[in-house]
Each structure stands twice: as structure tokens, then as C-alpha cells.
């Protein structure tokens, strides 16, 4: 059962409670710490993106097209649709000889409020590049072009690119392809249903890829981690949790959030993966839980926690911007005896 993990106060009253599940595992799949149900099966959502970017390096597509680390980072991103993100994705597409008309990720306004307001003020509608998943789709198209696969239908489950993505997810999680549930993500590509512990194992493998069965996959994992840590702003954007985590502690971790309250972290020096799922899908609870777990693992110290306070203990604000309550993590992190 998911366990109460975050309380939301307003004045003297606890107004809401968010339940969560947490798994902390190593690259062998051993569950070392947990809260709630570490075997909870849920969709990985965008937290899978760093794993989905590995084939870009593994197949040689990155070397062929000369992708820079900042471009690799945006391929792993749920970016905020700021100008810096859009330019990067447009540059990727230009290198492979395509334009944004081929992106099948759909359209939504920029996640960054300032960028969304700017578009609205200019009377301009958002387009595919603004979609937070446009970098991932550009990566998939890059693999298709490099491997000689059809560009058309690259997002469909039976397309060779998506079969390659499923294989990579299986490799990193240790779950057989046939045992992975497949749904459709918000951007239209397949999304993977897995136990939380398998997601944690994948992130442990991402940061300690030496046990992977082939050197190309290990090199791909290393490049993805290096790119995300070197360019955390490209992975999310202004005020976002994963960008803040890697800006503060990028010497020790790589992090990627997903929709519906999912977030995963790989801790480099410990060789551990952390996977969190907020039961009700409310993302406001994910940051407090993730940061609290990292604090208890000794990954974040007092200085780091202070720098991440707005994500660890966010305030509840009224419409005048006044503090009227708090979002506070509190749960038991169990461990093996």
C-alpha cells in the first residue's frame, strides 16, 4: 500500500495528504530502501527519457550527426519550451535534414509561464517545438534517419525505433519485453508500465553501466549522464525540480521527472537508483519526497537542502503571493536489516 508521505497545511490545519511509493535499488535489482510498495506497477512516463536516449549513442547516430552534449540533454528533457530549448531541438532536426513539421509529439503552450505569456502577447500560437517532449521525438527521428528506418510512423509501437526503445528499457530494468505493459504517453509514443523497483534499478544502471552486456550501451549511458549533468537547464528549465537538483548536486546525481508524480534519480557515487511515485499523481508532492529520500541517503547535506528549500518544503501561497501554508514531507524509509 502507498503510504502517507506529504502533508499540505493551511494555517493550523492539515488540509490534504499525498500518499507515495518509493524504491531505492542497485544495478543488480536489490531493493535496499523503500516506502509504501516498491513493487507498485505504474507508467514510467518521461522519467524513461534518459534510457530512451541511449540508443542514439549506441547506434552511432550521435557521432554521425555530431550532436553536442546540450543537444543530448534536451533529447532527455521534458523541457519548458523556452527559446534555448526550441533552438536546440530545431538544430537537431536541421542536422538530420528534417524540420519540425515531422514531429508527432503534439502541441501545448510552453511550460515556462514567461514564455507562454510572451507567445500570448505576440498573438502567436504554440507549435510542435514548444512541446516538452520535442527533444525526445527529435532523438527518435535521428535514430530512424541514421538506421535507414522510415520516418513516417516513427511513434507507433511496431516501428523499428519503438522496438529498439522497448529493448533498451528491458535491458536497463531487467524486465522481459513481454512483461512490460505498453500504453500511449501524452506525446503519442509508447509508455512503459513497470514496477517502481525496476525503474530504480534502471537509474542505478544508468549511473553504473559497467554491468551492461555490451560496451556501446555502457558508453551511451555514460554520455547521457554526462550531458544531463553538464546541461541541467536543457533537461527542464526555469524553476523546475530536475534542473535544480542537478544544478545543486550534479556532481553526485542525475535526475528526471515524469508526469503523474513520477521522478527518478541515479546517485553516481553510491551506484543507487531512486524511483518515486505519488499515488494521486500530484507533482507538487514529488519534489519533497525525492529530496527527503536523498537527504536520508546522505546525498544532500545542509547546504544542498537549503539551496533546494523551495522544492523540499514548498509554501502554499494565496493569490496575493502570501504564505498561508506549507507542503511538508514525512514518512518512514525502511531498509533491509
C-alpha positions in Angstrom: 0.0 0.0 0.0 1.1 3.5 -0.7 1.9 5.4 2.5 1.1 8.9 3.6 4.2 10.9 2.7 3.4 14.6 2.3 1.0 16.8 4.2 -0.3 20.1 3.0 -1.2 22.6 5.7 -3.2 25.8 5.5 -2.9 27.7 8.7 -3.2 25.3 11.7 -4.9 22.5 9.7 -3.6 19.7 7.6 -5.8 20.2 4.5 -4.5 17.4 2.3 -2.3 14.4 2.4 -0.4 12.8 -0.6 0.5 9.1 -0.4 3.6 7.8 -2.1 5.7 4.8 -3.0 9.5 4.8 -3.0 12.1 2.3 -4.2 15.9 2.6 -3.8 17.7 -0.2 -5.7 21.2 -1.0 -7.0 22.0 -2.1 -10.6 21.5 -5.8 -9.6 17.9 -5.0 -8.7 18.3 -5.4 -4.9 15.8 -3.2 -3.1 17.8 -1.5 -0.3 15.4 1.1 0.9 11.7 1.7 0.4 8.5 3.3 1.5 5.0 2.1 0.6 5.1 -0.5 -2.1 8.4 -0.7 -4.1 6.8 -3.2 -6.4 4.0 -0.8 -7.4 3.4 -1.0 -11.2 2.9 2.3 -12.8 3.9 4.0 -16.1 7.4 5.4 -16.2 6.3 8.4 -18.2 9.0 10.9 -19.0 11.4 9.6 -16.4 12.3 6.9 -19.0 13.7 9.6 -21.4 17.4 9.2 -20.4 17.2 5.4 -21.1 15.4 6.1 -24.4 18.3 8.4 -25.4 20.9 5.7 -25.0 20.3 4.1 -28.5 21.1 7.5 -30.0 24.7 6.9 -28.9 24.7 3.1 -29.1 23.7 3.0 -32.7 26.3 5.7 -33.8 23.6 8.3 -34.7 25.1 10.9 -32.3 28.6 10.5 -33.7 27.3 10.6 -37.3 25.4 13.8 -36.8 27.8 15.5 -34.4 25.4 16.1 -31.6 26.7 18.2 -28.7 26.1 17.5 -25.1 23.5 20.2 -24.8 21.5 18.6 -27.6 21.8 15.2 -25.9 20.5 16.8 -22.8 17.4 18.2 -24.5 16.7 14.8 -26.0 16.4 13.6 -22.4 14.2 16.5 -21.4 10.7 17.5 -20.5 11.7 21.0 -21.4 9.9 24.2 -20.6 9.6 25.5 -24.1 11.9 28.4 -23.6 13.8 29.8 -26.6 17.0 27.9 -25.6 15.2 24.6 -25.7 13.4 25.3 -29.0 16.6 26.4 -30.7 18.3 23.2 -29.6 15.6 20.9 -30.9 15.4 22.9 -34.2 19.2 22.5 -34.5 18.9 18.7 -34.0 16.3 18.4 -36.8 18.4 20.6 -39.1 21.4 18.3 -38.6 19.4 15.2 -39.7 17.8 17.1 -42.7 14.3 17.4 -41.3 12.1 20.2 -39.9 9.6 20.5 -37.1 6.7 19.5 -39.4 7.7 15.8 -38.9 7.4 16.0 -35.1 4.4 13.9 -34.0 4.6 15.0 -30.3 1.6 17.3 -30.5 1.3 20.9 -29.3 0.9 22.6 -26.0 1.8 26.0 -24.6 5.3 26.3 -23.1 5.5 25.0 -19.5 7.5 28.1 -18.7 5.0 30.8 -17.8 7.1 33.7 -19.0 7.5 32.0 -22.4 3.8 31.3 -22.6 2.9 34.9 -21.7 5.3 36.1 -24.4 3.6 34.0 -27.1 0.2 35.2 -26.0 1.2 38.8 -26.0 2.5 38.3 -29.6 -0.6 36.6 -30.7 1.3 33.6 -31.8 0.0 30.0 -31.2 2.4 27.4 -29.9 3.8 24.7 -32.2 5.5 21.4 -32.0 8.8 22.7 -30.8 7.1 24.0 -27.7 6.0 20.5 -26.7 8.1 19.4 -23.7 8.8 16.1 -25.5 10.0 17.5 -28.8 13.6 16.7 -27.9 12.8 13.1 -27.3 11.0 12.9 -30.6 13.9 14.6 -32.4 16.2 11.8 -30.9 13.9 9.1 -32.2 13.8 10.7 -35.6 17.6 10.9 -35.6 17.9 7.1 -34.9 15.4 6.5 -37.7 17.3 8.5 -40.2 20.7 7.0 -39.2 19.4 3.4 -39.3 17.5 3.9 -42.6 14.2 3.3 -41.0 11.0 5.0 -42.3 10.4 8.4 -40.8 6.7 8.0 -41.2 5.0 6.4 -38.2 8.2 6.5 -36.1 5.9 6.9 -33.0 3.9 3.7 -33.5 4.7 0.7 -31.2 5.5 -1.6 -34.2 8.0 0.8 -35.7 11.7 -0.3 -35.5 12.6 2.8 -33.5 10.0 1.9 -30.8 11.0 -1.7 -30.8 14.6 -0.5 -30.1 13.3 1.7 -27.3 11.4 -1.2 -25.7 14.6 -3.4 -26.0 16.6 -0.7 -24.2 14.0 -0.3 -21.4 14.1 -4.1 -20.9 17.9 -4.1 -20.8 18.2 -1.4 -18.1 15.2 -2.5 -16.0 15.8 -6.3 -16.1 12.2 -6.8 -17.1 11.4 -9.0 -20.1 9.9 -7.1 -23.0 6.7 -9.2 -22.9 6.2 -8.4 -19.3 6.3 -4.6 -19.8 2.9 -3.0 -20.1 2.6 -0.6 -23.0 0.3 2.4 -23.1 0.4 5.7 -25.0 2.1 8.7 -23.5 0.9 12.3 -23.7 3.2 12.9 -26.7 1.9 9.9 -28.6 4.7 7.4 -28.3 4.6 4.1 -26.3 5.0 4.4 -22.5 6.2 1.6 -20.2 4.4 0.1 -17.3 6.9 -1.3 -14.8 7.4 -2.0 -11.1 8.9 1.1 -9.3 11.9 -1.0 -8.2 12.7 -1.8 -11.9 12.8 2.0 -12.6 15.2 2.5 -9.7 17.3 -0.4 -11.0 17.4 1.3 -14.4 18.7 4.6 -13.0 21.3 2.7 -10.9 22.4 1.0 -14.1 22.4 4.4 -15.9 25.0 5.8 -13.5 26.9 2.5 -13.1 26.6 0.9 -16.6 29.7 -1.4 -16.3 27.5 -4.4 -15.9 25.6 -3.9 -19.2 26.3 -6.7 -21.7 27.8 -4.5 -24.4 30.2 -1.6 -24.3 28.2 0.5 -26.7 25.2 0.6 -24.3 27.5 1.4 -21.4 29.1 4.2 -23.4 25.7 5.5 -24.3 24.6 5.6 -20.7 27.8 7.4 -19.7 27.3 10.1 -22.4 23.7 10.6 -21.4 24.6 11.1 -17.7 27.5 13.5 -18.6 25.3 15.5 -20.9 22.4 15.9 -18.4 24.8 16.9 -15.6 26.7 19.3 -17.8 23.5 21.0 -19.1 20.8 20.6 -16.4 18.9 23.7 -17.7 18.3 21.8 -21.0 16.7 18.9 -19.2 13.8 21.0 -17.7 14.2 24.8 -17.3 13.5 27.7 -15.1 12.3 26.8 -11.6 12.0 23.1 -12.4 12.8 20.3 -9.9 15.3 18.2 -12.0 17.2 21.2 -13.2 17.5 22.4 -9.6 18.6 19.0 -8.4 21.4 18.7 -11.0 22.5 22.4 -10.6 22.9 21.8 -6.8 24.2 18.2 -6.7 25.1 17.4 -10.3 28.5 16.1 -9.0 26.6 13.3 -7.4 23.4 12.6 -9.3 21.3 12.6 -12.4 17.6 13.2 -12.2 14.5 13.1 -14.4 10.9 13.7 -13.6 7.8 12.4 -15.3 4.1 13.1 -15.4 1.6 11.9 -12.7 4.0 12.3 -9.8 6.9 10.1 -11.1 10.5 11.0 -10.5 13.8 9.0 -10.8 17.3 9.8 -9.6 20.6 8.0 -10.1 23.2 8.5 -7.4 26.7 8.2 -9.0 29.0 7.5 -6.1 26.6 5.2 -4.3 25.5 3.4 -7.5 21.9 3.6 -6.5 18.7 4.4 -8.3 15.7 6.1 -6.6 12.2 5.9 -8.0 9.2 7.8 -6.6 5.5 7.7 -7.5 2.9 10.0 -5.9 -0.2 7.9 -5.7 -2.7 10.7 -6.8 -0.3 12.0 -9.5 0.1 15.4 -8.0 3.5 16.6 -8.9 3.7 19.1 -6.0 4.4 16.2 -3.7 7.2 14.6 -5.8 9.9 17.2 -5.0 9.5 17.0 -1.2 9.6 13.2 -1.3 12.6 12.9 -3.7 14.7 15.4 -1.8 13.8 13.9 1.6 14.9 10.5 0.3 18.2 11.9 -1.0 18.7 13.7 2.4 18.3 10.4 4.3 20.7 8.7 1.9 23.3 11.4 2.7 23.3 12.6 -0.9 22.2 16.1 0.1 23.7 18.0 3.1 22.5 21.1 4.9 23.9 23.4 2.2 22.3 21.4 -0.6 19.0 21.2 1.3 19.0 25.0 1.8 19.5 25.6 -1.9 16.6 23.2 -2.7 14.3 24.5 0.0 11.6 25.7 -2.4 11.3 22.2 -3.8 11.8 20.4 -0.5 9.4 22.4 1.7 7.3 24.5 -0.7 5.0 27.1 0.6 1.3 27.3 -0.1 0.5 30.8 -1.4 -2.7 32.7 -1.8 -3.5 34.8 -4.9 -1.6 37.8 -3.4 1.5 35.7 -3.1 1.3 35.5 0.7 2.4 32.3 2.5 -0.7 30.6 4.0 0.6 27.1 4.5 3.3 24.5 3.7 4.0 21.3 1.9 5.9 19.0 4.3 7.4 15.5 3.7 7.2 12.9 6.4 7.4 9.2 6.0 9.4 6.1 7.1 12.1 5.0 4.8 12.5 1.3 5.5 15.7 -0.7 4.9 16.9 -4.2 4.8 18.1 -5.5 8.3 
